[in-house]
Amino acid sequence: MSIKPDHWIRRMALEHKMVEPFVDTQMRAGTISYGLSSFGYDIRVADEFRIFTPATGQLTVVDPKAIDERAMVHHRGDVCIIPPNSFALARTVEYFRIPRNVLTICLGKSTYARCFRGDTRVALVDGTAPTLEEMAVRAESGEMFWGYSVGEFGRVIVTLLDAPRYIGRDRLVQVVLDNDEAIYCTPDHKFILRDGQSLAAAELRPGTALMPLYRQLARGYEMLYQPLNGQLHPTHRLSDEWNIRNGMYEDVADTHRHHIDHERRNNNPWNIMRMNAGDHIRHHNQTNYGDSFDPEEHGLAIQDALQRLRQDPAWSEEFLRTQKEKALRFWHDEKYTDARAELQRKHLAAWTDERRTATRERLSRYYNDPVNRAAQSEQSRRAWAQDNGARRAMQQEIARKMNIREEITAELVRVALDQTGSIRSAARLLECDRSVFRRFPEVLTQFKGNRSKYRNHKVKSVHELPGDHDVYCLTVPEAGNFALEAGVFVHNCGIIVNVTPFEPEWEGHVTIEISNTTPLPCKVYANEGIAQVLFFEGEEPEVSYADRKGKYQAQTGITLPRL
């Protein structure tokens, strides 16, 4: 089968009345476009509707075998308002007579869908950013996706991104941001502004501030910038909130959020669970140190350790290992919770701002005095003069064991810092000593500056693109918007048009189901474009719809499902 172009559609409409009435051009001025296009025909919705509006307090099940007539409210007019998360039935202005060797497919108009080019990347909470086209293919196999949305009161939340799909073809504009990211979308697609309002892409102007999506890593965890209060919030906690909102589990006190697969960037809600705080700590201790790890078996008295260090300087490596294990025990074992709290209280009480200032000034005065500096130098010289070689050997061994990895470049350092969010974690990733990072002061300065620098994404330019392009979109039932990898928030596809393919030798007015998947009412304009019909020509079938005497043959008006 091959898709048929405009001249074939025109000939079949005029000679065989395949489409009636037929408009031999694209009507655009002041309306949602309809009429003949390059490879299809844009159909119109008539001015009669049946809106699904169940009575207040009435639980109505939408049963395709027995539609509740009482819930389908009749409406006629130039405009139809579809309630949030509801649908309406309508019919086309056009009457179709499909030839015996032709099959048609109907796609919703992108004017209602508000679409993007297929290569547009969507920010997901698992740390990836697939294109809309990739998501549409993966969704066909049942895969689910979670991303970011601006929720109630302007707070960013984690939410389900539903039904990524191909919409059709339409003209596009290019929106370039101040970070030089380019977004290709239909002119009517709405962007969320920094103040929470919305504006269509074609109406954006250079300097317009958009609602930003800023993310960074801290100890390997993704932290999300909340534009509402300017604070960072762990993404896995937002996924935990999604689980609680949707009844996956309850918000229980004294529990920790745990990544099931131990991948800190994978914040899909199905990868987040609640664990008892103590069990969570023990689980990670065993994961890091093996099942044989027992905090009670580790640690030596500080005085004993210092004495052994004086007697055997070569023992320093064992000493450092022991101290590390003891510190882990103190800071992670729940039996020391009260001790940690008391230590923190005493520390905060002791180190007042006045004491910090006084200590800093005292040390500054001491080391600014040439006499004191000379005394410190002399003390150090005498200490090294008394060394019998053991201390120098120990220092040389420590230096030799430092993994300075001279092959590491500034580019590798920057990538590691961006991936992990800290110098310590980046050093572990590169398997090197932290002293390596001193070779790249410019990289460190840029990294530290970027971590605390948040600016609203602003529009740099808006340009119209020539021609028509394949466009895709998705639906966000909970919030009605989602975030792009480019770092801004946009509204989702609000209306889905569902139409059964027109079979060979079927004729009649097409009954259309228009679904509003957003939390807000949607407006549909009568006598304007609603969907695009594509025609495919092939061999004649043995049995056509007319041969079967189909129950929807020659239908007029809005036709409900028939048994």
C-alpha positions as CSV (number, residue, x, y, z in Angstrom):
1,M,0.0,0.0,0.0
2,S,1.2,3.5,-0.7
3,I,-0.1,6.8,0.7
4,K,-1.9,9.0,-1.9
5,P,-0.9,12.6,-2.7
6,D,-3.1,15.7,-3.1
7,H,-3.8,15.3,-6.9
8,W,-5.1,11.7,-6.4
9,I,-7.4,12.9,-3.5
10,R,-8.6,15.8,-5.7
11,R,-9.4,13.5,-8.6
12,M,-11.2,10.9,-6.4
13,A,-13.2,13.6,-4.6
14,L,-14.4,15.4,-7.8
15,E,-15.0,12.3,-10.0
16,H,-16.2,9.8,-7.4
17,K,-17.5,12.0,-4.6
18,M,-15.1,10.3,-2.2
19,V,-15.2,13.4,0.1
20,E,-18.3,15.7,0.1
21,P,-18.2,18.7,0.5
22,F,-14.7,18.9,-0.8
23,V,-12.4,21.9,-0.2
24,D,-9.6,22.0,-2.8
25,T,-7.1,23.9,-0.6
26,Q,-5.9,24.4,3.0
27,M,-8.2,26.9,4.7
28,R,-6.2,28.6,7.5
29,A,-7.1,32.2,7.9
30,G,-8.6,32.7,11.4
31,T,-9.5,29.0,11.7
32,I,-8.0,25.7,12.6
33,S,-7.0,24.5,9.1
34,Y,-9.1,22.2,7.0
35,G,-9.2,21.0,3.4
36,L,-6.8,19.3,1.0
37,S,-3.1,19.0,2.1
38,S,-0.1,17.5,0.5
39,F,-0.8,13.9,1.6
40,G,-4.2,13.9,3.2
41,Y,-7.4,15.8,3.8
42,D,-8.2,17.7,7.0
43,I,-11.8,17.1,8.1
44,R,-14.1,19.4,10.0
45,V,-16.2,18.8,13.1
46,A,-19.9,19.7,12.8
47,D,-21.8,21.9,15.3
48,E,-23.6,19.0,17.1
49,F,-22.0,17.2,20.1
50,R,-22.9,14.8,22.8
51,I,-20.8,15.5,25.9
52,F,-20.2,12.9,28.6
53,T,-21.5,14.7,31.8
54,P,-22.7,12.3,34.5
55,A,-25.0,13.8,37.2
56,T,-23.4,15.1,40.3
57,G,-22.7,12.2,42.7
58,Q,-23.6,9.7,40.1
59,L,-21.1,6.9,39.5
60,T,-21.3,6.2,35.7
61,V,-19.3,3.5,34.0
62,V,-18.4,4.1,30.3
63,D,-19.5,0.8,28.8
64,P,-19.0,0.6,25.0
65,K,-21.7,-2.1,24.9
66,A,-24.2,0.0,26.7
67,I,-23.5,3.7,26.7
68,D,-25.6,5.5,29.4
69,E,-27.8,7.9,27.4
70,R,-28.5,10.0,30.5
71,A,-24.8,10.9,30.8
72,M,-24.5,12.0,27.1
73,V,-25.7,15.6,27.1
74,H,-26.8,17.0,23.7
75,H,-25.2,20.3,22.7
76,R,-25.3,22.3,19.5
77,G,-23.2,25.5,18.8
78,D,-20.1,27.0,17.4
79,V,-18.1,26.0,20.4
80,C,-18.1,22.9,22.6
81,I,-16.5,22.9,26.1
82,I,-15.4,19.4,27.1
83,P,-15.1,19.0,31.0
84,P,-11.7,17.9,32.5
85,N,-10.9,14.2,32.0
86,S,-14.1,13.7,30.0
87,F,-15.0,13.2,26.4
88,A,-17.5,14.3,23.7
89,L,-18.9,12.6,20.6
90,A,-19.2,14.6,17.4
91,R,-19.6,14.0,13.6
92,T,-17.7,15.3,10.6
93,V,-19.0,17.9,8.2
94,E,-17.8,15.7,5.4
95,Y,-19.6,12.6,4.0
96,F,-17.2,9.9,2.8
97,R,-17.5,7.2,0.2
98,I,-14.4,5.0,0.4
99,P,-13.4,3.1,-2.8
100,R,-13.2,-0.7,-2.7
101,N,-9.4,-0.7,-2.9
102,V,-8.7,2.1,-0.4
103,L,-8.2,2.2,3.4
104,T,-8.0,5.4,5.4
105,I,-6.3,6.3,8.7
106,C,-7.4,9.3,10.8
107,L,-5.1,11.3,13.0
108,G,-5.9,14.1,15.4
109,K,-5.1,17.7,14.4
110,S,-1.9,19.0,15.9
111,T,-3.6,22.3,16.6
112,Y,-5.5,20.6,19.4
113,A,-2.6,18.2,20.2
114,R,0.1,20.9,20.4
115,C,3.0,18.9,19.2
116,F,6.8,18.6,18.9
117,R,9.1,17.3,16.2
118,G,9.9,13.7,16.8
119,D,13.6,14.3,17.8
120,T,12.5,16.5,20.8
121,R,14.0,15.0,24.0
122,V,11.9,14.6,27.2
123,A,13.5,14.8,30.7
124,L,12.7,11.6,32.6
125,V,13.3,10.9,36.3
126,D,15.5,7.8,35.5
127,G,18.2,10.1,34.3
128,T,17.6,9.5,30.6
129,A,16.2,11.8,27.9
130,P,14.7,9.8,25.0
131,T,13.1,11.5,22.0
132,L,9.3,11.6,21.6
133,E,9.6,9.3,18.6
134,E,11.5,6.7,20.7
135,M,9.0,7.0,23.5
136,A,6.1,6.3,21.1
137,V,7.8,3.1,19.9
138,R,8.6,1.9,23.4
139,A,5.1,2.7,24.7
140,E,3.7,0.3,22.1
141,S,5.3,-2.5,24.1
142,G,3.7,-1.3,27.4
143,E,6.6,0.7,28.8
144,M,5.7,3.5,31.1
145,F,7.5,6.9,31.6
146,W,7.8,9.4,34.5
147,G,8.9,12.9,34.2
148,Y,8.6,16.3,35.8
149,S,5.6,18.7,35.9
150,V,4.7,22.0,37.5
151,G,2.0,20.9,39.9
152,E,-0.4,22.8,42.2
153,F,0.9,26.1,43.6
154,G,3.9,26.0,41.2
155,R,5.8,23.2,42.9
156,V,7.6,20.8,40.6
157,I,6.5,17.2,41.0
158,V,7.2,13.8,39.5
159,T,4.3,12.6,37.4
160,L,3.3,9.9,34.8
161,L,3.8,10.8,31.1
162,D,1.1,8.9,29.3
163,A,0.5,7.8,25.7
164,P,3.5,9.3,23.7
165,R,2.3,9.0,20.1
166,Y,2.6,10.2,16.5
167,I,0.0,12.9,15.8
168,G,0.5,13.8,12.1
169,R,2.2,16.5,10.1
170,D,2.1,20.3,10.7
171,R,4.1,23.4,10.3
172,L,6.6,24.2,13.1
173,V,8.5,27.1,14.7
174,Q,12.0,27.0,16.2
175,V,12.3,28.3,19.7
176,V,16.0,28.9,20.7
177,L,16.8,29.4,24.4
178,D,19.7,31.3,25.9
179,N,21.6,28.1,26.4
180,D,21.4,27.6,22.6
181,E,19.0,24.6,22.9
182,A,16.5,24.6,20.0
183,I,12.9,23.4,20.4
184,Y,10.8,22.6,17.4
185,C,7.0,22.7,18.0
186,T,3.7,23.8,16.5
187,P,3.1,27.6,16.7
188,D,0.3,27.2,19.1
189,H,2.2,25.0,21.6
190,K,2.1,26.7,25.0
191,F,5.2,27.2,27.2
192,I,5.0,27.9,30.9
193,L,6.5,31.3,31.8
194,R,8.5,32.0,34.9
195,D,5.5,33.6,36.6
196,G,3.4,30.5,36.0
197,Q,1.3,31.9,33.1
198,S,1.4,30.3,29.6
199,L,2.1,31.6,26.2
200,A,2.0,30.0,22.7
201,A,5.3,29.4,21.0
202,A,4.6,31.9,18.2
203,E,3.9,34.6,20.7
204,L,7.2,34.2,22.6
205,R,9.7,37.1,22.2
206,P,13.4,37.4,22.9
207,G,14.0,37.8,26.6
208,T,10.8,36.0,27.7
209,A,11.6,34.1,30.9
210,L,10.4,30.5,31.0
211,M,9.8,28.2,33.9
212,P,13.2,26.4,34.3
213,L,14.1,22.8,35.0
214,Y,17.5,22.8,36.9
215,R,19.0,19.6,38.2
216,Q,22.4,18.7,39.7
217,L,24.0,15.8,41.5
218,A,25.0,15.6,45.2
219,R,26.7,12.4,46.4
220,G,25.3,10.7,43.2
221,Y,21.7,11.7,44.0
222,E,19.8,14.0,41.7
223,M,18.7,17.3,43.3
224,L,15.9,19.3,41.7
225,Y,15.6,23.0,41.9
226,Q,12.2,24.2,43.1
227,P,11.5,27.5,41.4
228,L,8.8,28.2,44.0
229,N,11.2,28.6,46.9
230,G,14.7,28.5,45.3
231,Q,15.7,25.3,47.2
232,L,17.1,22.0,46.1
233,H,15.0,18.9,46.7
234,P,16.0,15.2,46.1
235,T,14.2,13.8,43.1
236,H,13.8,10.4,44.8
237,R,11.7,12.1,47.5
238,L,9.4,13.5,44.8
239,S,9.0,10.0,43.3
240,D,8.2,8.7,46.8
241,E,5.5,11.3,47.0
242,W,4.0,10.0,43.7
243,N,3.9,6.5,45.2
244,I,2.1,7.8,48.2
245,R,-0.4,9.9,46.1
246,N,-1.2,6.8,44.1
247,G,-1.6,4.4,47.0
248,M,1.6,2.3,46.4
249,Y,2.4,2.5,50.1
250,E,1.8,4.7,53.1
251,D,4.0,7.5,54.5
252,V,5.3,5.7,57.6
253,A,7.5,7.5,60.2
254,D,11.0,6.3,60.9
255,T,11.5,5.0,57.4
256,H,14.0,5.7,54.6
257,R,13.5,6.0,50.8
258,H,15.5,3.2,49.2
259,H,16.5,2.7,45.5
260,I,15.7,-0.9,44.8
261,D,18.4,-1.4,42.1
262,H,20.9,0.8,44.1
263,E,21.1,3.1,41.1
264,R,20.8,6.6,42.6
265,R,19.9,8.3,39.3
266,N,17.0,5.8,38.6
267,N,14.2,7.7,40.3
268,N,11.3,5.9,38.6
269,P,8.6,5.4,41.2
270,W,8.7,1.6,40.8
271,N,12.4,1.8,41.9
272,I,11.6,3.6,45.2
273,M,10.5,1.8,48.3
274,R,10.2,2.6,52.0
275,M,12.5,0.7,54.5
276,N,12.8,0.8,58.2
277,A,15.6,3.3,59.0
278,G,17.8,0.8,60.9
279,D,17.3,-1.9,58.3
280,H,18.1,0.6,55.5
281,I,21.4,1.5,57.2
282,R,22.4,-2.1,57.8
283,H,21.5,-3.0,54.3
284,H,23.9,-0.5,52.8
285,N,26.6,-1.4,55.3
286,Q,26.4,-5.0,54.2
287,T,26.2,-3.9,50.5
288,N,29.4,-1.8,50.9
289,Y,31.4,-4.1,53.2
290,G,30.0,-7.6,52.7
291,D,27.6,-9.7,54.7
292,S,30.4,-10.2,57.3
293,F,30.4,-6.6,58.3
294,D,29.6,-6.1,62.0
295,P,30.2,-2.7,63.5
296,E,30.8,-4.2,67.0
297,E,33.9,-6.0,65.8
298,H,35.6,-2.8,64.5
299,G,37.5,0.1,66.1
300,L,40.3,0.6,68.7
301,A,40.7,3.0,71.5
302,I,42.2,6.3,70.3
303,Q,45.0,6.3,72.9
304,D,46.0,2.8,72.1
305,A,46.0,3.6,68.4
306,L,48.2,6.7,68.9
307,Q,50.6,4.7,71.0
308,R,51.0,2.0,68.3
309,L,51.5,4.7,65.7
310,R,54.4,6.2,67.8
311,Q,56.0,2.7,68.1
312,D,55.5,1.7,64.5
313,P,55.1,4.5,61.9
314,A,54.6,2.0,59.1
315,W,51.3,1.0,60.9
316,S,49.7,4.3,59.8
317,E,47.8,2.6,56.9
318,E,46.1,0.1,59.3
319,F,45.4,3.0,61.7
320,L,43.7,5.1,59.0
321,R,41.6,2.1,58.0
322,T,40.5,1.4,61.5
323,Q,39.6,5.0,62.1
324,K,37.5,5.0,58.9
325,E,35.6,1.9,60.0
326,K,35.1,3.4,63.5
327,A,33.7,6.6,62.0
328,L,31.4,4.7,59.7
329,R,30.1,2.8,62.8
330,F,29.5,6.0,64.7
331,W,27.8,7.9,61.9
332,H,25.6,5.1,60.5
333,D,24.8,2.7,63.3
334,E,21.4,3.7,64.8
335,K,22.6,2.8,68.4
336,Y,24.6,6.0,68.3
337,T,21.7,8.2,67.3
338,D,21.4,9.9,70.6
339,A,25.2,10.3,70.9
340,R,25.3,11.9,67.5
341,A,22.5,14.3,68.4
342,E,24.2,15.3,71.6
343,L,27.6,15.8,69.9
344,Q,25.9,18.0,67.3
345,R,24.1,20.0,70.0
346,K,27.4,20.6,71.9
347,H,29.2,21.5,68.8
348,L,26.7,24.0,67.7
349,A,26.4,25.5,71.2
350,A,30.2,25.8,71.5
351,W,31.0,27.2,68.1
352,T,29.2,30.5,68.2
353,D,29.8,33.2,65.5
354,E,31.8,35.2,68.1
355,R,34.0,32.2,68.8
356,R,34.6,31.5,65.1
357,T,35.5,35.1,64.5
358,A,37.8,35.3,67.5
359,T,39.6,32.0,66.5
360,R,40.1,33.2,62.9
361,E,41.5,36.5,64.1
362,R,43.8,34.8,66.6
363,L,45.3,32.4,64.0
364,S,45.6,35.3,61.5
365,R,47.6,37.4,64.0
366,Y,49.8,34.5,65.0
367,Y,50.9,33.5,61.5
368,N,51.2,37.1,60.3
369,D,53.9,37.6,63.0
370,P,57.4,36.9,61.4
371,V,58.7,35.6,64.8
372,N,56.0,33.0,65.1
373,R,56.5,31.9,61.5
374,A,60.2,31.5,62.1
375,A,59.5,29.5,65.3
376,Q,57.2,27.2,63.3
377,S,59.9,26.7,60.6
378,E,62.6,26.0,63.2
379,Q,60.3,23.5,65.0
380,S,59.6,21.7,61.8
381,R,63.4,21.6,60.8
382,R,64.3,20.1,64.2
383,A,61.6,17.4,63.9
384,W,62.9,16.3,60.5
385,A,66.5,16.5,61.8
386,Q,65.7,13.9,64.4
387,D,64.2,11.6,61.8
388,N,66.2,8.4,61.4
389,G,64.8,7.8,58.0
390,A,61.6,6.0,59.0
391,R,59.4,9.2,58.8
392,R,60.7,10.1,55.4
393,A,60.2,6.5,54.2
394,M,56.7,6.6,55.4
395,Q,56.0,9.9,53.6
396,Q,57.5,8.6,50.4
397,E,55.4,5.5,50.6
398,I,52.3,7.5,51.0
399,A,53.2,9.7,48.1
400,R,54.1,6.7,46.0
401,K,50.7,5.1,46.7
402,M,48.8,8.2,45.7
403,N,47.0,7.5,42.5
404,I,47.7,10.8,40.7
405,R,47.0,9.3,37.2
406,E,48.8,11.8,35.0
407,E,46.7,10.7,32.0
408,I,43.5,12.3,33.4
409,T,42.5,15.4,31.5
410,A,40.4,18.4,32.3
411,E,37.6,17.0,30.1
412,L,37.5,13.8,32.1
413,V,37.5,15.7,35.4
414,R,34.5,17.9,34.3
415,V,32.5,14.9,33.1
416,A,33.2,13.1,36.5
417,L,32.2,16.2,38.5
418,D,28.9,16.6,36.5
419,Q,28.0,12.9,36.9
420,T,28.7,12.6,40.6
421,G,28.2,16.1,41.9
422,S,31.2,16.2,44.3
423,I,35.0,16.1,44.2
424,R,35.1,13.1,46.6
425,S,32.7,11.1,44.4
426,A,34.4,12.1,41.2
427,A,37.7,10.9,42.6
428,R,36.2,7.5,43.3
429,L,34.7,7.4,39.8
430,L,38.1,8.1,38.2
431,E,39.9,5.9,40.8
432,C,42.4,8.6,41.6
433,D,43.5,10.7,44.6
434,R,41.7,14.0,45.2
435,S,44.9,15.8,44.8
436,V,44.6,15.2,41.1
437,F,41.9,17.9,40.9
438,R,44.4,20.6,42.0
439,R,45.8,20.4,38.5
440,F,42.6,21.8,37.1
441,P,41.7,24.9,39.1
442,E,39.7,26.4,36.3
443,V,37.5,23.3,36.1
444,L,36.9,23.4,39.8
445,T,36.0,27.1,39.8
446,Q,33.5,26.6,37.0
447,F,32.0,23.5,38.6
448,K,31.6,25.2,42.0
449,G,30.1,28.3,40.4
450,N,27.6,26.4,38.3
451,R,26.3,24.4,41.3
452,S,25.0,27.6,43.0
453,K,24.1,29.6,39.9
454,Y,20.5,29.3,38.8
455,R,19.0,31.6,36.1
456,N,15.7,31.5,34.4
457,H,15.8,30.1,30.9
458,K,15.0,32.9,28.5
459,V,14.0,32.9,24.9
460,K,16.7,33.9,22.4
461,S,14.8,33.8,19.2
462,V,11.7,32.4,17.5
463,H,11.7,31.5,13.8
464,E,9.1,29.8,11.5
465,L,10.3,26.7,9.7
466,P,9.2,26.0,6.0
467,G,7.1,23.0,5.1
468,D,5.2,20.4,7.1
469,H,6.9,18.0,9.5
470,D,6.1,14.8,11.5
471,V,4.9,15.8,15.0
472,Y,4.5,13.8,18.2
473,C,3.2,14.5,21.7
474,L,2.1,12.9,24.9
475,T,-0.5,13.3,27.7
476,V,0.0,14.2,31.4
477,P,-3.3,13.5,33.1
478,E,-2.2,14.7,36.6
479,A,-0.7,18.1,35.8
480,G,-1.2,18.9,32.1
481,N,2.5,19.8,31.5
482,F,5.9,18.3,31.3
483,A,9.6,19.2,31.2
484,L,11.8,18.9,28.1
485,E,15.5,18.0,28.4
486,A,16.2,21.5,27.1
487,G,15.3,22.7,30.6
488,V,11.8,24.2,30.2
489,F,8.2,23.2,31.0
490,V,5.6,23.0,28.3
491,H,1.9,22.0,28.2
492,N,1.0,18.5,27.0
493,C,-1.3,17.2,24.3
494,G,-4.7,18.2,25.7
495,I,-7.1,16.6,23.2
496,I,-7.1,13.1,21.7
497,V,-9.2,12.4,18.7
498,N,-10.2,8.7,18.3
499,V,-11.6,7.5,15.0
500,T,-11.9,4.0,13.6
501,P,-10.2,3.5,10.2
502,F,-12.6,3.9,7.2
503,E,-12.8,0.5,5.7
504,P,-13.1,-0.3,1.9
505,E,-16.5,0.7,0.5
506,W,-17.7,2.2,3.8
507,E,-19.7,5.5,3.5
508,G,-21.2,8.0,5.9
509,H,-20.5,10.8,8.3
510,V,-17.7,9.9,10.6
511,T,-18.5,9.8,14.4
512,I,-15.5,11.2,16.3
513,E,-14.6,10.7,20.0
514,I,-12.8,13.8,21.4
515,S,-11.2,13.1,24.7
516,N,-10.0,15.8,27.1
517,T,-7.1,14.3,29.1
518,T,-6.2,17.5,31.0
519,P,-7.4,18.7,34.4
520,L,-8.8,21.8,32.7
521,P,-11.8,22.3,30.4
522,C,-11.0,22.2,26.7
523,K,-12.6,24.1,23.9
524,V,-13.5,22.6,20.4
525,Y,-14.5,24.8,17.5
526,A,-17.3,23.7,15.2
527,N,-16.9,23.9,11.4
528,E,-13.1,23.9,11.8
529,G,-10.4,21.3,11.4
530,I,-10.4,18.4,13.9
531,A,-8.4,15.6,12.3
532,Q,-6.4,14.5,9.2
533,V,-7.4,11.6,7.0
534,L,-4.6,9.7,5.1
535,F,-5.6,7.5,2.1
536,F,-3.8,4.2,1.2
537,E,-4.5,2.4,-2.1
538,G,-3.9,-1.3,-2.5
539,E,-5.5,-4.4,-4.1
540,E,-9.2,-5.0,-3.8
541,P,-10.2,-7.2,-0.8
542,E,-12.4,-10.3,-1.3
543,V,-15.0,-8.9,1.0
544,S,-15.6,-5.2,1.6
545,Y,-17.5,-3.4,4.3
546,A,-20.5,-3.0,2.0
547,D,-20.4,-6.7,1.2
548,R,-20.6,-7.5,4.9
549,K,-23.5,-5.0,5.2
550,G,-21.8,-3.4,8.2
551,K,-24.0,-1.9,10.9
552,Y,-22.5,1.6,10.5
553,Q,-22.9,1.8,6.8
554,A,-24.4,5.1,5.5
555,Q,-24.6,6.6,9.0
556,T,-25.6,10.2,9.5
557,G,-25.4,12.3,12.6
558,I,-23.7,11.1,15.8
559,T,-23.9,7.3,16.0
560,L,-23.4,5.5,19.4
561,P,-21.9,2.0,19.5
562,R,-24.2,-0.7,18.4
563,L,-24.3,-4.3,19.4
